[in-house]
Amino acid sequence: MSSHSLRYFMGIDGLLAIVFGLLVVILPIDTAAIAAAIIGVMMVASGLFKIVHAIKNTALTGWNRTGASLLGFIYILAGLIIFINMHIASVSLFMVVGLMVGIVWLFEGVIQLSVVSRLTDHQAWLTFSAVLHIVAGILLMASPLFGGALLWMWLGVSLIVLGVYRLLMFFRF
C-alpha cells in the first residue's frame, strides 16, 4: 500500500470514527438498538447455521444431533426476542456491557494484587491500579445499567478523539 493511499485511508477512517462517535454520543439509545439488532441478526443466522449443520452432518447421531438442533433453536429464539422489543434489548446491552466489564476489572484487580509481591519495581503503582480496578469493577457490577451507559458514552467520545487524531494525521502528512 502506498503512502498516498494510506493517507487517504487515515482520512476516511478518521471521518468515520467521528461520525460514529457523534452518533453514539448524541443518540446513545438508538445506536445501542442498532448494535442489539446486529447481535440479533447474528444470533438468528448462527442458529440457522447450527440447525442446518445438525441436519446435514452425518457424523452427528441421536442426542448430539438433537442437542445441536436445540441449541440452534435457542439461538434463533434469543435473536427474535431482541427484535420483539428493541428498547429493552438496548438497555440489556448496556447492562451486559456494564456487568462484563465490571467482572473483568474485578478479576484483573485481584490478579494484579496477587502478583504485586513478586515484583521489585513499581509495586505502589500496581497496587494502586489493582485497588482502582477492584473498586471500579464493584461499582460497575453494583450499577451495571449506569456503568454500561457510561462506557457506551466513553466509546463515543473515544471514537471522536481517535477520529480527530486521524484527521490531523491526514492533513499533516
Backbone as numpy.savetxt, mean C-alpha at the origin, in Angstrom:
# Nx Ny Nz CAx CAy CAz Cx Cy Cz
19.15 3.85 -23.17 18.29 5.03 -23.17 19.19 6.26 -23.17
18.95 7.17 -24.06 19.78 8.37 -24.16 19.43 9.34 -23.03
20.36 10.25 -22.78 20.13 11.23 -21.71 18.98 12.17 -22.07
18.77 12.39 -23.37 17.66 13.23 -23.82 16.31 12.59 -23.49
16.16 11.30 -23.78 14.89 10.63 -23.48 14.73 10.44 -21.97
15.84 10.24 -21.25 15.77 10.12 -19.79 15.27 11.42 -19.18
15.71 12.53 -19.74 15.28 13.85 -19.26 13.77 14.01 -19.43
13.25 13.64 -20.59 11.80 13.75 -20.81 11.02 12.78 -19.94
11.59 11.61 -19.71 10.95 10.65 -18.81 10.84 11.24 -17.41
11.89 11.90 -16.93 11.85 12.54 -15.61 10.79 13.64 -15.56
10.66 14.40 -16.64 9.66 15.45 -16.68 8.25 14.90 -16.65
7.99 13.89 -17.45 6.66 13.26 -17.47 6.36 12.60 -16.13
7.36 11.91 -15.58 7.20 11.27 -14.28 6.90 12.31 -13.20
7.58 13.44 -13.26 7.33 14.51 -12.29 5.93 15.07 -12.40
5.48 15.32 -13.63 4.11 15.82 -13.82 3.06 14.83 -13.32
3.25 13.56 -13.63 2.30 12.54 -13.17 2.28 12.44 -11.64
3.45 12.50 -11.03 3.52 12.43 -9.57 2.79 13.61 -8.94
2.97 14.80 -9.51 2.29 15.98 -8.98 0.77 15.85 -9.15
0.33 15.40 -10.32 -1.10 15.25 -10.56 -1.71 14.22 -9.60
-1.09 13.05 -9.49 -1.63 12.03 -8.58 -1.54 12.48 -7.13
-0.47 13.16 -6.77 -0.35 13.67 -5.41 -1.43 14.68 -5.08
-1.69 15.61 -6.01 -2.75 16.58 -5.80 -4.12 15.91 -5.70
-4.35 14.91 -6.53 -5.62 14.18 -6.45 -5.80 13.51 -5.09
-4.73 12.91 -4.58 -4.81 12.24 -3.27 -5.06 13.26 -2.17
-4.39 14.41 -2.23 -4.55 15.43 -1.19 -5.91 16.11 -1.28
-6.35 16.44 -2.49 -7.61 17.18 -2.66 -8.83 16.26 -2.55
-8.72 15.06 -3.09 -9.85 14.11 -3.10 -9.45 12.77 -2.46
-9.15 12.76 -1.17 -8.64 11.53 -0.56 -9.63 10.36 -0.59
-10.90 10.63 -0.35 -11.89 9.54 -0.35 -12.08 8.99 -1.75
-12.15 9.88 -2.74 -12.35 9.43 -4.12 -11.16 8.62 -4.62
-9.93 9.08 -4.32 -8.76 8.32 -4.77 -8.65 6.99 -4.02
-9.06 6.97 -2.77 -9.07 5.71 -2.03 -10.12 4.76 -2.62
-11.25 5.31 -3.07 -12.28 4.48 -3.71 -11.75 3.90 -5.01
-10.98 4.68 -5.76 -10.39 4.17 -7.00 -9.39 3.06 -6.68
-8.57 3.27 -5.65 -7.63 2.23 -5.25 -8.37 0.97 -4.80
-9.46 1.14 -4.06 -10.26 0.00 -3.64 -10.87 -0.71 -4.84
-11.33 0.06 -5.82 -11.90 -0.54 -7.03 -10.85 -1.35 -7.79
-9.64 -0.83 -7.86 -8.57 -1.58 -8.52 -8.31 -2.88 -7.78
-8.30 -2.82 -6.45 -8.12 -4.03 -5.65 -9.27 -5.00 -5.90
-10.51 -4.46 -5.98 -11.68 -5.31 -6.25 -11.59 -6.01 -7.59
-11.19 -5.29 -8.62 -11.03 -5.89 -9.95 -9.96 -6.98 -9.90
-8.86 -6.68 -9.21 -7.79 -7.68 -9.11 -8.26 -8.93 -8.37
-9.07 -8.75 -7.34 -9.57 -9.91 -6.60 -10.52 -10.76 -7.44
-11.42 -10.11 -8.17 -12.33 -10.85 -9.04 -11.55 -11.60 -10.12
-10.58 -10.93 -10.73 -9.77 -11.57 -11.77 -8.97 -12.73 -11.19
-8.41 -12.53 -10.02 -7.64 -13.60 -9.37 -8.55 -14.78 -9.02
-9.75 -14.47 -8.55 -10.69 -15.55 -8.24 -11.08 -16.35 -9.46
-11.35 -15.65 -10.56 -11.67 -16.35 -11.80 -10.50 -17.21 -12.27
-9.30 -16.68 -12.17 -8.11 -17.44 -12.56 -7.98 -18.69 -11.70
-8.20 -18.56 -10.39 -8.08 -19.71 -9.49 -9.11 -20.79 -9.82
-10.33 -20.37 -10.15 -11.37 -21.35 -10.49 -11.04 -22.05 -11.80
-10.65 -21.29 -12.82 -10.28 -21.89 -14.10 -9.09 -22.83 -13.92
-8.13 -22.41 -13.12 -6.96 -23.26 -12.87 -7.36 -24.55 -12.16
-8.27 -24.44 -11.19 -8.72 -25.63 -10.47 -9.46 -26.59 -11.38
-10.23 -26.05 -12.31 -11.00 -26.91 -13.23 -10.08 -27.56 -14.26
-9.16 -26.81 -14.82 -8.33 -27.31 -15.91 -7.09 -28.08 -15.46
-6.67 -27.89 -14.22 -5.46 -28.55 -13.74 -5.77 -30.02 -13.41
-5.26 -30.92 -14.22 -5.54 -32.35 -14.01 -4.78 -32.93 -12.83
-3.76 -32.22 -12.34 -3.01 -32.72 -11.20 -3.79 -32.56 -9.90
-4.75 -31.63 -9.88 -5.57 -31.43 -8.68 -6.69 -32.46 -8.66
-6.89 -33.05 -7.50 -7.96 -34.03 -7.36 -8.72 -33.76 -6.07
-9.95 -34.18 -6.03 -10.76 -34.16 -4.82 -10.76 -32.85 -4.07
-10.28 -32.94 -2.82 -10.29 -31.78 -1.93 -9.40 -30.64 -2.43
-8.31 -30.95 -3.11 -7.45 -29.90 -3.65 -8.20 -29.06 -4.67
-8.91 -29.73 -5.56 -9.70 -29.01 -6.56 -10.83 -28.22 -5.91
-11.50 -28.84 -4.93 -12.59 -28.17 -4.22 -12.07 -26.96 -3.45
-10.95 -27.13 -2.77 -10.36 -26.03 -2.00 -9.92 -24.88 -2.88
-9.28 -25.20 -3.99 -8.83 -24.15 -4.92 -10.04 -23.42 -5.52
-11.09 -24.16 -5.86 -12.30 -23.52 -6.39 -12.97 -22.65 -5.33
-13.06 -23.16 -4.11 -13.66 -22.40 -3.02 -12.88 -21.11 -2.76
-11.57 -21.20 -2.79 -10.74 -20.01 -2.62 -11.01 -19.00 -3.74
-11.18 -19.48 -4.96 -11.52 -18.60 -6.07 -12.84 -17.90 -5.85
-13.84 -18.64 -5.38 -15.14 -18.03 -5.10 -15.05 -17.00 -3.97
-14.22 -17.27 -2.97 -14.03 -16.30 -1.88 -13.40 -15.02 -2.41
-12.40 -15.15 -3.27 -11.78 -13.98 -3.89 -12.82 -13.17 -4.68
-13.64 -13.86 -5.47 -14.66 -13.17 -6.26 -15.65 -12.47 -5.35
-16.09 -13.15 -4.31 -17.04 -12.57 -3.36 -16.43 -11.33 -2.69
-15.18 -11.42 -2.26 -14.53 -10.27 -1.63 -14.42 -9.10 -2.62
-14.08 -9.39 -3.85 -14.01 -8.33 -4.86 -15.35 -7.69 -5.11
-16.41 -8.49 -5.17 -17.75 -7.95 -5.39 -18.24 -7.14 -4.20
-17.88 -7.56 -2.99 -18.27 -6.80 -1.79 -17.67 -5.40 -1.84
-16.47 -5.29 -2.36 -15.85 -3.96 -2.51 -16.73 -3.07 -3.37
-17.28 -3.62 -4.45 -18.09 -2.82 -5.37 -19.49 -2.51 -4.85
-19.96 -3.26 -3.87 -21.30 -3.01 -3.33 -21.36 -1.65 -2.63
-20.31 -1.32 -1.86 -20.28 -0.03 -1.19 -18.86 0.51 -1.22
-18.61 1.36 -2.21 -17.26 1.88 -2.40 -16.82 2.77 -1.24
-17.75 3.46 -0.59 -17.38 4.32 0.54 -16.82 3.48 1.68
-17.51 2.41 2.00 -17.04 1.53 3.07 -15.71 0.88 2.66
-15.59 0.55 1.39 -14.34 -0.06 0.92 -13.17 0.91 1.05
-13.38 2.19 0.74 -12.29 3.15 0.86 -11.94 3.42 2.32
-12.93 3.48 3.20 -12.67 3.64 4.63 -11.95 2.40 5.15
-12.36 1.24 4.68 -11.69 0.00 5.09 -10.24 -0.02 4.61
-10.00 0.54 3.43 -8.64 0.63 2.93 -7.78 1.46 3.86
-8.31 2.61 4.32 -7.58 3.43 5.28 -7.27 2.63 6.54
-8.26 1.88 7.03 -8.08 1.12 8.27 -7.05 0.01 8.09
-7.11 -0.68 6.97 -6.15 -1.76 6.73 -4.74 -1.19 6.62
-4.59 -0.09 5.90 -3.28 0.54 5.78 -2.78 0.97 7.16
-3.65 1.60 7.93 -3.26 2.03 9.28 -2.85 0.87 10.16
-3.63 -0.20 10.15 -3.30 -1.37 10.96 -2.00 -2.04 10.51
-1.86 -2.22 9.21 -0.66 -2.90 8.70 0.61 -2.11 8.99
0.58 -0.83 8.73 1.76 -0.01 9.01 2.02 0.03 10.51
0.96 0.11 11.31 1.13 0.09 12.77 1.80 -1.19 13.25
1.35 -2.32 12.74 1.95 -3.61 13.12 3.41 -3.68 12.69
3.68 -3.25 11.46 5.06 -3.28 10.95 5.96 -2.38 11.80
5.50 -1.17 12.10 6.31 -0.26 12.91 6.53 -0.82 14.31
5.52 -1.43 14.90 5.67 -2.01 16.23 6.73 -3.12 16.21
6.63 -4.03 15.26 7.62 -5.10 15.16 9.01 -4.56 14.86
9.08 -3.56 13.98 10.38 -2.98 13.66 11.03 -2.38 14.90
10.24 -1.69 15.71 10.77 -1.11 16.95 11.24 -2.17 17.92
10.47 -3.24 18.07 10.86 -4.33 18.97 12.14 -5.00 18.48
12.24 -5.22 17.19 13.45 -5.84 16.62 14.65 -4.92 16.82
14.47 -3.62 16.60 15.57 -2.68 16.82 16.02 -2.71 18.28
15.08 -2.73 19.21 15.45 -2.80 20.62 16.19 -4.09 20.96
15.83 -5.16 20.27 16.47 -6.44 20.57 17.91 -6.51 20.09
18.29 -5.69 19.11 19.66 -5.74 18.59 20.51 -4.57 19.04
19.93 -3.59 19.72 20.67 -2.38 20.07 21.85 -2.70 21.00
21.71 -3.67 21.86 22.80 -3.98 22.80 23.99 -4.63 22.10
23.79 -5.18 20.93 24.88 -5.84 20.20 25.72 -4.86 19.39
25.25 -3.64 19.25 25.95 -2.66 18.44 26.85 -1.80 19.31
27.92 -1.34 18.72 28.83 -0.47 19.46 28.62 0.99 19.12
28.14 1.27 17.93 27.95 2.65 17.49 26.46 3.00 17.42
26.16 4.23 17.70 24.82 4.81 17.50 23.72 4.11 18.30
24.04 3.63 19.49 23.03 2.96 20.29 21.90 3.91 20.70
22.26 5.16 21.02 21.24 6.12 21.45 20.25 6.40 20.33
20.75 6.59 19.11 19.87 6.87 17.98 19.00 5.67 17.65
19.57 4.49 17.71 18.79 3.29 17.42 17.72 3.07 18.48
18.07 3.33 19.73 17.08 3.20 20.81 15.96 4.22 20.62
16.33 5.46 20.30 15.33 6.50 20.05 14.43 6.10 18.89
15.03 5.61 17.81 14.26 5.17 16.64 13.33 4.02 17.01
13.83 3.08 17.80 13.01 1.93 18.20 11.81 2.37 19.03
12.04 3.23 20.00 10.94 3.71 20.84 9.94 4.50 20.00
10.44 5.31 19.07 9.56 6.07 18.18 8.71 5.13 17.33
9.32 4.07 16.79 8.56 3.09 16.00 7.50 2.41 16.84
7.85 2.04 18.06 6.89 1.34 18.93 5.71 2.26 19.26
6.00 3.49 19.65 4.94 4.44 19.99 4.06 4.73 18.76
4.68 4.99 17.62 3.91 5.26 16.40 3.08 4.04 16.00
3.64 2.85 16.14 2.90 1.63 15.82 1.69 1.45 16.71
1.87 1.69 17.99 0.74 1.56 18.93 -0.32 2.61 18.63
0.10 3.85 18.34 -0.87 4.89 18.01 -1.65 4.56 16.73
-0.96 4.03 15.73 -1.66 3.66 14.49 -2.64 2.52 14.74
-2.25 1.55 15.55 -3.17 0.44 15.82 -4.32 0.87 16.71
-4.10 1.88 17.56 -5.18 2.37 18.42 -6.22 3.14 17.60
-5.79 3.81 16.56 -6.71 4.57 15.70 -6.34 4.34 14.24
-6.63 3.14 13.72 -6.19 2.83 12.36 -6.86 3.68 11.28
-8.09 4.11 11.50 -8.75 4.93 10.49 -8.06 6.28 10.36
-7.84 6.95 11.47 -7.16 8.24 11.45 -5.73 8.08 10.93
-5.04 7.05 11.43 -3.67 6.81 10.99 -3.58 6.49 9.51
-4.49 5.67 9.02 -4.49 5.32 7.60 -4.78 6.54 6.72
-5.73 7.37 7.17 -6.04 8.59 6.42 -4.84 9.54 6.43
-4.16 9.63 7.57 -2.97 10.46 7.66 -1.86 9.94 6.75
-1.68 8.63 6.72 -0.68 8.04 5.82 -1.05 8.25 4.35
-2.34 8.20 4.05 -2.81 8.44 2.68 -2.48 9.86 2.25
-2.71 10.82 3.16 -2.38 12.21 2.87 -0.86 12.38 2.73
-0.12 11.68 3.58 1.35 11.73 3.50 1.81 11.21 2.14
1.16 10.18 1.63 1.47 9.68 0.30 1.27 10.78 -0.75
0.14 11.48 -0.66 -0.13 12.55 -1.61 0.90 13.66 -1.55
1.25 14.10 -0.36 2.25 15.15 -0.20 3.61 14.67 -0.71
3.95 13.42 -0.42 5.23 12.86 -0.88 5.28 12.82 -2.40
4.18 12.46 -3.03 4.14 12.45 -4.50 4.33 13.85 -5.07
3.73 14.84 -4.43 3.89 16.21 -4.90 5.34 16.65 -4.78
5.95 16.38 -3.64 7.36 16.77 -3.42 8.26 16.05 -4.42
8.03 14.75 -4.61 8.81 13.99 -5.57 8.62 14.54 -6.99
7.40 14.89 -7.33 7.12 15.44 -8.65 7.81 16.76 -8.89
7.78 17.63 -7.89 8.46 18.92 -8.02 9.96 18.70 -8.19
10.52 17.78 -7.41 11.94 17.47 -7.53 12.28 16.96 -8.94
11.45 16.07 -9.45 11.69 15.54 -10.80 11.57 16.63 -11.86
10.61 17.53 -11.70 10.49 18.63 -12.65 11.70 19.56 -12.58
12.18 19.81 -11.37 13.41 20.61 -11.24 14.58 19.93 -11.93
14.67 18.63 -11.80 15.73 17.88 -12.50 15.55 17.97 -14.01
14.30 17.94 -14.45 14.00 18.05 -15.89 14.49 19.38 -16.44
14.19 20.47 -15.73 14.57 21.78 -16.22 16.04 22.10 -15.99
16.67 21.39 -15.07 18.06 21.67 -14.76 19.01 21.01 -15.75
18.65 19.84 -16.23 19.58 19.11 -17.12 19.21 19.30 -18.56
